[in-house]
Amino acid sequence: MRILVLGATGYLGTHVAEQLRVRPDARVLVGGRSPAADVTVDLAADRPQDLAEALAEAAPDAVVNCAGATGGDAATLAEVNARGPAVLCAALRKAAPGARLVHLGSAAEYGPTEPGVRVTESAPTRPAGPYGATKLAGTVAVTASGLDAVVLRVGNPVGPGAPPTGLPGRVAALLAASFGDDGDDPEAVLRLGDLSARRDFVDVRDVARAARLAVTAEGPLPSVLNVGGGEARPVRELVRALADAAGFRGRIVEEEDGGSARSAQVSWQCSDITAAGDALGWKPAHPLDASVAALWAATGRRAGPAAGVAAR
């Protein structure tokens, strides 16, 4: 089975490619802009015709699109998250119409939801900012493509390799770089924004396993499946667990003006993951503490100046 993974060198893509390579019948092809890629692809810039030619040569049985932008201005987000999936679908219809497409979406597509309620895939989508809006546009492109396609709407991924563009990776990097051997100093201060929001955290390795199952599942799949932890956990709880894993014994200070606009708009986020269990036989296997421990183990600790650095 020939499986093309786009964005295979990114956070989610790295884990997805690792999961797929475990299959003895799989040949995983890496698609991207790097000269080392098996298939040269730039979803933000390629014309559908050029991408179709590359796909025809690769002849994939399945494509997993892990490419995406989580930061940057609205134009950058739109190029990668909205245009990219649309171009990919157009190229697949021409070059490999029988290939299964597994596209990684985001729970940010839902936007604000009612506290205490797990959202199903049929819930209204009201993204609170450019990131969620562009991811939703990508989802619409995939679900309207007519291809054998499924969108995995991913919660807040946590685990080894988390980038500093997200809160878990940012806090881990801050602890590693800024506190060093003084992390157990009770006078050390970690300054963050408001941590009162609740999020649906899911281990990145569980996300990768869901992608693998989606690639190989028989028959048509639902157009959208939620992939999350199934619980709304306080962000404050994650930060404290990460600080404990790092051996940080100082104070965590929440500053009113330090939070993100999205956190203020979306105070609660939790996905109903029943459909993914029914369609894929999937459920999360890693508890949050294990995800945090794996993140810290992968980040490590480096000596550096101690105390008092603000993380926004």
C-alpha positions as CSV (number, residue, x, y, z in Angstrom):
1,M,0.0,0.0,0.0
2,R,1.5,3.3,-1.1
3,I,0.6,6.1,1.4
4,L,1.6,9.7,0.8
5,V,1.9,11.8,3.9
6,L,1.9,15.6,3.4
7,G,3.5,17.6,6.2
8,A,5.4,14.4,7.4
9,T,8.1,16.5,9.0
10,G,5.7,18.5,11.2
11,Y,4.5,17.8,14.7
12,L,1.5,15.6,13.8
13,G,2.9,14.4,10.5
14,T,6.0,12.9,12.1
15,H,3.9,10.8,14.4
16,V,1.5,9.8,11.6
17,A,4.3,8.7,9.4
18,E,5.8,6.6,12.2
19,Q,2.5,4.9,12.8
20,L,2.1,4.1,9.2
21,R,5.6,2.7,8.8
22,V,4.8,0.0,11.3
23,R,2.5,-1.6,8.8
24,P,4.5,-4.3,6.9
25,D,2.5,-3.7,3.7
26,A,2.9,0.1,3.7
27,R,5.3,2.2,1.7
28,V,5.2,5.7,3.2
29,L,6.0,8.5,0.8
30,V,6.9,11.9,2.2
31,G,5.4,14.9,0.4
32,G,6.7,18.4,1.0
33,R,8.9,21.2,-0.1
34,S,12.2,19.7,1.1
35,P,14.6,18.4,-1.5
36,A,14.6,15.2,0.4
37,A,10.9,14.6,-0.1
38,D,9.8,11.7,-2.1
39,V,7.1,13.9,-3.8
40,T,7.7,17.6,-4.2
41,V,4.6,19.4,-2.9
42,D,3.8,22.9,-1.8
43,L,0.1,23.2,-1.1
44,A,0.3,26.9,-0.6
45,A,1.7,27.6,-4.0
46,D,1.3,24.7,-6.4
47,R,-1.1,24.8,-9.3
48,P,-3.6,22.0,-9.3
49,Q,-2.2,20.8,-12.7
50,D,1.3,20.6,-11.4
51,L,0.2,18.8,-8.2
52,A,-1.8,16.4,-10.3
53,E,1.2,15.5,-12.3
54,A,3.2,14.8,-9.1
55,L,0.4,12.7,-7.7
56,A,0.0,10.7,-10.9
57,E,3.7,9.8,-10.7
58,A,3.5,8.8,-7.0
59,A,0.3,6.8,-7.6
60,P,-0.8,6.7,-3.9
61,D,-3.5,4.4,-2.6
62,A,-4.0,6.9,0.3
63,V,-3.0,10.4,1.1
64,V,-2.8,11.8,4.7
65,N,-2.7,15.6,4.8
66,C,-1.0,16.7,7.9
67,A,0.1,20.0,6.4
68,G,-1.2,23.1,8.1
69,A,-0.3,26.4,9.6
70,T,-1.2,27.2,13.3
71,G,0.3,30.7,13.3
72,G,1.0,33.6,11.0
73,D,-1.2,36.3,9.5
74,A,-4.6,35.6,7.9
75,A,-3.1,35.4,4.4
76,T,-0.6,32.7,5.4
77,L,-3.3,30.7,7.3
78,A,-5.6,30.9,4.3
79,E,-2.9,29.8,1.8
80,V,-2.0,26.7,3.8
81,N,-5.2,25.7,5.6
82,A,-7.9,26.7,3.0
83,R,-6.3,26.8,-0.4
84,G,-4.0,23.8,0.3
85,P,-6.8,21.2,0.8
86,A,-8.8,22.6,-2.1
87,V,-5.9,22.3,-4.5
88,L,-5.1,18.9,-3.2
89,C,-8.7,17.7,-3.7
90,A,-8.7,19.1,-7.3
91,A,-5.4,17.3,-8.1
92,L,-6.6,14.0,-6.5
93,R,-9.8,14.0,-8.6
94,K,-7.7,14.2,-11.7
95,A,-4.7,12.0,-10.8
96,A,-5.8,9.5,-8.2
97,P,-9.6,9.6,-7.8
98,G,-9.7,6.2,-6.0
99,A,-7.2,7.2,-3.3
100,R,-8.5,7.7,0.2
101,L,-7.8,11.1,1.6
102,V,-7.4,11.6,5.4
103,H,-7.3,15.2,6.3
104,L,-6.4,16.6,9.7
105,G,-8.8,19.3,10.7
106,S,-9.2,21.1,14.0
107,A,-11.7,21.4,16.9
108,A,-11.2,25.1,16.5
109,E,-13.6,24.9,13.6
110,Y,-16.4,24.6,16.2
111,G,-15.6,27.9,17.9
112,P,-17.5,28.8,21.2
113,T,-19.6,25.9,22.5
114,E,-21.9,25.5,25.4
115,P,-20.0,24.7,28.6
116,G,-20.7,21.2,29.8
117,V,-21.7,19.9,26.4
118,R,-19.6,17.6,24.3
119,V,-19.9,18.7,20.6
120,T,-20.8,16.1,18.0
121,E,-19.7,16.4,14.3
122,S,-23.1,17.8,13.4
123,A,-22.7,20.8,15.8
124,P,-22.7,24.3,14.3
125,T,-19.3,25.6,13.2
126,R,-18.6,29.1,14.4
127,P,-14.8,29.6,14.5
128,A,-13.6,32.4,16.6
129,G,-10.7,33.5,14.6
130,P,-8.7,33.2,11.3
131,Y,-7.1,29.9,12.3
132,G,-10.4,28.1,12.9
133,A,-12.0,29.8,9.9
134,T,-9.3,28.7,7.5
135,K,-9.3,25.2,8.9
136,L,-13.1,25.0,8.4
137,A,-12.6,26.2,4.8
138,G,-10.2,23.3,4.3
139,T,-12.7,20.9,5.8
140,V,-15.5,22.1,3.5
141,A,-13.2,21.6,0.5
142,V,-12.5,18.0,1.5
143,T,-16.1,17.1,2.4
144,A,-17.5,18.6,-0.8
145,S,-14.8,17.0,-3.0
146,G,-16.6,13.8,-3.9
147,L,-13.5,11.8,-3.0
148,D,-13.2,8.9,-0.6
149,A,-12.3,11.3,2.2
150,V,-12.6,11.8,5.9
151,V,-11.6,14.8,8.1
152,L,-10.3,14.1,11.5
153,R,-11.2,17.1,13.7
154,V,-8.4,17.0,16.2
155,G,-8.6,18.5,19.7
156,N,-5.6,20.0,21.4
157,P,-2.7,17.7,20.8
158,V,-0.2,17.1,23.5
159,G,2.9,14.9,23.6
160,P,6.5,14.5,22.4
161,G,7.6,17.1,19.9
162,A,4.9,19.7,20.7
163,P,6.0,23.0,19.0
164,P,6.3,26.3,20.9
165,T,3.4,27.7,18.8
166,G,1.0,25.9,21.2
167,L,0.7,26.3,24.9
168,P,2.1,22.8,25.9
169,G,5.2,23.1,23.8
170,R,5.7,26.8,24.7
171,V,5.5,26.1,28.4
172,A,7.8,23.1,28.0
173,A,10.3,25.1,26.1
174,L,10.2,27.9,28.6
175,L,10.8,25.5,31.5
176,A,13.7,23.9,29.7
177,A,15.4,27.1,28.5
178,S,14.6,29.6,31.3
179,F,14.9,27.7,34.6
180,G,17.6,25.1,34.1
181,D,18.8,23.7,37.4
182,D,17.0,26.5,39.4
183,G,13.6,25.0,38.5
184,D,13.2,23.7,42.1
185,D,13.8,27.2,43.5
186,P,10.5,28.1,45.3
187,E,11.2,31.7,44.5
188,A,11.1,31.1,40.7
189,V,8.1,32.6,38.9
190,L,6.5,31.3,35.7
191,R,4.3,34.1,34.3
192,L,1.5,33.0,32.0
193,G,-1.8,34.4,30.8
194,D,-5.2,33.3,32.0
195,L,-5.4,29.5,32.4
196,S,-9.0,29.2,33.3
197,A,-10.2,27.8,29.9
198,R,-11.0,24.1,29.5
199,R,-9.7,22.2,26.6
200,D,-10.0,18.7,25.1
201,F,-6.4,17.5,25.2
202,V,-5.5,14.4,23.1
203,D,-2.1,12.6,22.9
204,V,-0.4,13.2,19.5
205,R,0.3,9.4,19.4
206,D,-3.4,8.8,19.7
207,V,-4.1,11.2,16.8
208,A,-1.5,9.3,14.7
209,R,-3.2,6.0,15.5
210,A,-6.6,7.4,14.4
211,A,-5.1,8.6,11.1
212,R,-3.6,5.1,10.6
213,L,-7.0,3.4,11.3
214,A,-8.7,5.9,8.9
215,V,-6.3,5.1,6.1
216,T,-7.0,1.3,6.4
217,A,-10.7,1.2,7.4
218,E,-12.9,-0.7,5.0
219,G,-15.7,1.0,3.2
220,P,-16.7,4.6,3.2
221,L,-16.2,6.6,6.4
222,P,-18.2,9.5,7.8
223,S,-17.1,12.8,6.3
224,V,-16.0,14.2,9.7
225,L,-14.8,12.4,12.9
226,N,-13.9,14.1,16.1
227,V,-10.5,12.9,17.5
228,G,-10.0,14.2,21.0
229,G,-9.6,13.1,24.6
230,G,-13.3,13.3,25.3
231,E,-12.9,15.4,28.4
232,A,-12.7,19.2,29.0
233,R,-9.6,19.6,31.2
234,P,-8.5,22.8,32.8
235,V,-5.5,24.4,31.0
236,R,-4.3,25.2,34.5
237,E,-4.2,21.5,35.2
238,L,-2.0,20.8,32.2
239,V,0.5,23.5,33.1
240,R,0.7,22.3,36.6
241,A,1.3,18.7,35.5
242,L,4.0,19.9,33.1
243,A,5.7,22.0,35.8
244,D,5.6,19.0,38.1
245,A,7.2,16.8,35.4
246,A,9.9,19.4,35.0
247,G,10.6,19.5,38.7
248,F,9.6,23.2,38.8
249,R,8.7,24.2,42.4
250,G,8.2,27.9,41.9
251,R,5.0,29.9,41.5
252,I,2.8,30.0,38.4
253,V,1.4,33.4,38.1
254,E,-1.6,34.1,35.7
255,E,-1.7,37.6,34.4
256,E,-4.9,39.1,33.1
257,D,-3.4,40.7,30.0
258,G,-1.3,37.7,29.0
259,G,-3.9,35.3,27.6
260,S,-4.7,34.8,23.9
261,A,-7.8,36.3,22.3
262,R,-9.1,32.8,21.5
263,S,-8.9,31.6,25.1
264,A,-11.1,34.6,26.1
265,Q,-13.6,33.7,23.4
266,V,-13.6,29.9,23.8
267,S,-13.7,29.1,27.5
268,W,-14.8,25.5,27.0
269,Q,-14.0,23.0,24.4
270,C,-14.8,19.3,24.4
271,S,-15.6,16.9,21.6
272,D,-17.9,13.9,21.6
273,I,-15.7,11.1,20.2
274,T,-18.3,8.4,20.0
275,A,-18.4,8.4,16.2
276,A,-14.6,7.8,15.9
277,G,-15.1,4.8,18.2
278,D,-17.9,3.4,16.0
279,A,-16.2,4.0,12.7
280,L,-12.6,3.2,13.5
281,G,-12.7,1.2,16.7
282,W,-10.6,4.1,18.1
283,K,-10.4,5.6,21.6
284,P,-7.6,7.5,23.3
285,A,-5.1,5.3,25.0
286,H,-2.8,7.9,26.7
287,P,-3.9,9.8,29.8
288,L,-3.0,13.4,30.1
289,D,-0.3,12.8,32.7
290,A,1.4,10.3,30.3
291,S,1.2,12.8,27.5
292,V,2.8,15.5,29.6
293,A,5.5,13.2,30.9
294,A,6.4,12.2,27.3
295,L,6.4,15.9,26.2
296,W,8.8,16.8,29.0
297,A,11.0,13.7,28.4
298,A,11.4,14.7,24.7
299,T,12.0,18.4,25.6
300,G,14.7,17.8,28.2
301,R,16.3,20.4,30.4
302,R,19.0,22.9,29.5
303,A,20.8,25.1,31.9
304,G,19.9,28.7,31.5
305,P,19.1,31.9,33.4
306,A,16.7,31.4,36.2
307,A,13.3,32.8,37.1
308,G,10.8,35.3,36.1
309,V,10.2,35.0,32.3
310,A,6.8,35.7,31.0
311,A,5.1,33.3,28.6
312,R,2.3,34.7,26.5
